[in-house]
């Protein structure tokens, strides 16, 4: 699991460019934080986990250490996909690669400042990763709706549960991937993106599900950074179960259902706008608008055998009950905002959620 976090001023809630200082403090606590494109962000990477509760323990320790490092560096750690308040564009982290990205992509890069969450699940090889990716495409909007955590931005209600996903879609290599017939098909399109300048290198292939460029995994990147450790554990368990289910389909030679790219884009937009509080476009069964929670139930039914096989079923059911009762990050932030339209209330709510359940 890779979780990206925002660093803000403890008094104003505005982003602060202190990722290097915070990473240095984290290193003294025995935690390695990765620097992101903008200097107001850091990223944690969990060790390999074999079950939901093992992952929960690791994520809690990482958030605890990263939060302490942020405090030591004069900042506050927030698990939110966009800062509720932004005074200007985001400063870029000063590395050769990030400088080149900033020069090539201009304001797209300078208005980045978004925090996502990436789930890596081991697969046998790249060919399998491509086949799994094809089968995960219809479920990506549901994962986005579940994790949505960027409703308040620039001191305003954006009208979206995940405004991050809307901003992220401006990158020419981001969003849902197309269907690929083979690794060769994938590699050919990546080469076109590199040749055109749309991607600097393989690390800029930002599709929401892809064969990892670093690990023997399929990487699912569709999510906002979840608000709480419990939200991240739920996301990870569902993603692993979806990958396991796809592997079973591949083993038994079950065909991939056709899915139009435009239909997937429409489902993304609906998931970004409504999150779990409105409707969803069902790409799996009816291709009709249904209540968003109904898609979670459909997903749970589809992956129940996989969840039971690895002992995660009870954990996922408990976390889903909690999300139904309490809402996700977007709905909780909106509730805080609507009390008196004060950014301070949103920051306080997000700060509590970031550290919830880490003891």
N, C-alpha and C positions, 0 to 999 in steps of 0.2 A: 504494500500500500504506500502510495505517495500522497501526502496531504500538503497543500500550499496554504500558508497563513499570511495574514496582513499584519504589518507593524504600524501602530498608530500612536499619536501623542496621548498620554494618559489623561491630559486635561481637556483637549479639544476634540479628540477622536479623529483627527485628520491624519492621513498617512505621513510617516516619517522615514527618511532615507537612511536607515541604520542597519541594513542587513549584515554588513561586514562586522560591525561591532557586536551585534547579537550573535552571529555565528561564532565569533571568537569567544564570547562568554559561554556559549553552549559547549564548545570544545573542552573547556575546563570542567564542565559537568559530565564529560564523556559522551556527548551527543554531537553527531555530525549533521549540520544543517546545510542544505544546498542553497546557493544564491540563484534567484530567478531573474527574469529580464528586467524588472523594475526593482529599484533598491529599497522599496518598502515591503518586500516579500521575502519569506524564507520557506523552505520545503523540508519536511521530514520524510524519511524512508524507513519503513518497518522491516524487521527481519522476516524471512519466510515463516508463515504460520500454517498450521495444519488443521486448525479448527477455530470457530468463532470466539470462544472464550480465551484461547491463547492469543488471538489477534487483539482482543479487547485489552488485555493486560499490556501488550506491547504499545498499542496506541496511547493508552493512558499515560504510560511512562514517558513517551515521546512528547506528548502535549505538556505534561508536567515540567519536563526539563526545558522545553522550548519557551514556555511561559516564564519560567524563572530567568532564563537567559535574556528574554526580552525586557523583563523588569530590571535586570542588572545593567542592561544597555540603555535604560531610560525610555523604554517603549512598552506598549501593551500588545499582547498577542490576541488576535481575533480570528476565529474560524468563520469567515464570511467571504462570499465570492466577489463582492465589490464593496469598497468603503462607502458607508452612508454619507460621508461628507468629503468633498474633494475641492481644495482651493484652486488648483491648476492642473496641468498635465503631470504625468508621473515621470520622475527622473529615472533614467536607465542605469543599470549596474554597469560600472566602467570596466568592461572586459573587451578584448578585440572582437569576439564573436557578437556580443550584444551591441557594440558600436556599429558593426557592419549591418546588423538587422535594423537598427534605428535609422541608419542612412538610407537603406534600401526601401524600407516600408513606411518611413515618415510617421505621420500622425497615428496610423494604425498601431505602431509600436509605442508611441508616446502616450497613447490613451489606453494602454493595456491594463496594468494594475488589477488583473483578475486572478482569482484563486480557484483552482479546480482540485479534483481528486482522481487518482489513477489507480486502477486495480489490475495487477498482473496475476495471471493464472497460467501455470505451467501447461504446455502442450508438447507433443512429441517433436514437431518440426514446423517449418514455415508453411509448407503446403497445408498442414492441418490448421495452422493459425488462420490462413485465408478461408478455409472451409468453415471454420467456427465463426469468423467475422460475418460471413454471408448469412449465417443462421441467427446471429444476434441482432441484425439490423432492425427487425420489427419491434424489438424490445427496448431499443435505445430511448425513445421518447418516454416510456414509463420510468426508466431509471433516472432520466432528467427531472421528471415531475416529482419523483420521490425525494431527490436530493436538493431541489430548488432552494436557494439560500442567498438571493440577491434582489430583493424586492425594493429596497430603499437605496437610492443612489443620487448623489449631488443634492442632498437635502430635499428629496422628493420621492413620492410614491411613483415608481416607474410605470405602474399598470401591468407589470409582469412579475411572476414569481421568480423567474430566472432571467434577469436582464443580462447577466454574464453571458449566457448562451447567444443572445442577440449580438452583443459586441464581439464575441469570439468568432462569429460567422463571417466577420469582415476579412479575416485572413483567407487568402486564396486556397490554402490547403487544409482548412478546418471544416468541421461539421461531419455529417454522416458520410461514410465511405460509399462508393458505388459497389455494385456486385462485381466480383472478380472471378474469372474462370480458372485462374491458375496463379502461381507465383510469378511466372513470366509476364502475365497480364498486369499484375500489381507492379512489378519492377519497371515495366515499360512506361506506365503512367507516371511513376515517380521520376523516371528519367526525363520525361517531358516537362514535369514541374520544375526540375532542377535546370534544364536547358532554357526554359522561359524566364527563369529568375524568380518564379513564384515560391520556390523553396531553396534556401541556402544550402541545405544538406539533408541527410536522412532524418536528423533530429527535428526538422521543421515539417515533417509529414504529420500534421496535427489531427488526422481523422480520429473520430470518436471511438473507433475500434480499429486496431492495427496489429500486425506482427511487431513485437518490440524490436527496436534497433539495438538494444543492449543485452537483453535477457532471452532465454528460451521460453518465451511466454507470448500469449495474446494479451494485449493491453487495452483495457476499456477506459476511455477518457471522457465520457460524456457528462460526468457529474460536476455540479458545483461542489466546492468543499463542504461536506456536511457540517451542520452546526455543532453536533455533539459526537462524542465517541460512540455512543449507542447507534446514532444515525449512520456512522461510517461502518460499523460492524454489520449492520443490516444490509447496507449497500454491498459490502464485500461478499457476504454469505450468498446473497441473491446472484451476484455476478458469477461466483464460482459455480453455483448450481446451474446457471444458464449455460456456462461453458461445458459442464459435465453432461448436461442434457444434449447439447449440440454434438459432443463427441459420441454419445450413444446413437444419435441420428446418423452420424457419418459411418459408424461401425455397421449399422444395419441398412445403410444405403437408402435412407429415406430422402426424398428429393427436397430441395429448397423451394418454398412457395414463391412465385414471382411477386416482386414488390417494386412499384414505380418509384423512382427517385423523387418525383413531385409529390406523391402521396406521403413519403417519408418526411419531406420538408414541411408539408402541411401539419403532420402529426407533431413534429418538433415545435413548430410555432405554437400550436395549441398547448403543448406541455409547458413551454416557456411562459406562456401567458397565464395559464390557469393553475399550474402546479397540481396539488392534490385537492384544491378547493373548488374545482369546476368540472369541466368535461374533458374527455380525451378521445382521440380518433383511434378506434380499435383496428390496428393493422393485422392482427393475428386471426381474428375470427369473422366479425360482421362487417368491417369497414364502415361502421357507423359511429356517430358520436355517442359515447356512453359516459356515465359518471366516472371521474378519474379513479376513485378507489376500486371500481370494478376491474380496472386493468391490473391493479395489484393482486386482486383475488385470482384473476386469470393466470397471472404469472406464478403465484404461489401454487396453484393447481398443477401447472406445467412442470414445476421443478421439485415438487414434493418427493418423488423417489430419490432424486439426487441429494436433497437435504437430509432425508432419513438415512441414506447410505453413509454420510459423513458425520451424523449426529448433531446437525445444526437445526433441525426442524423446530424443536421447542424454542430455541433462542430466537429464530426468525419470527415465529408466531407471537412471542412475547413482545418483541420490538415493534412488530406491525400493530399490535394492540396499543402500544404506547403512542405511536405516531398517529393513529386514528383518534386517540383521545386528546393529545397535546398539539398536534400539527407538526409540520416540518419547520425548517429554519425560516423559510419565507413567511409562513403564516404567523409565526411567533414574532418576527420582526415587524410585520405590518400591524399586529395588535399593539405593539409598543409604540409605533409611530402614530397610530390613530388616536391614542389617548390625548395627546396635546401637540402633535406635529413637531416634536422636539428630537433632534438628532441624538442628544445626550441620552434619551430614553432608549433609543435603538442600540447605541453603543453599549449601554449598561446591560441590556438584555442579551446581546450577542456575547459580551464578556462572560456573563454567567453561564451561558450555554457552552462556551468553549471549554470551560473547566468542569462542567457537570459530569459526574461519574468517574473522575480520574483518581479518586482516593481508593 
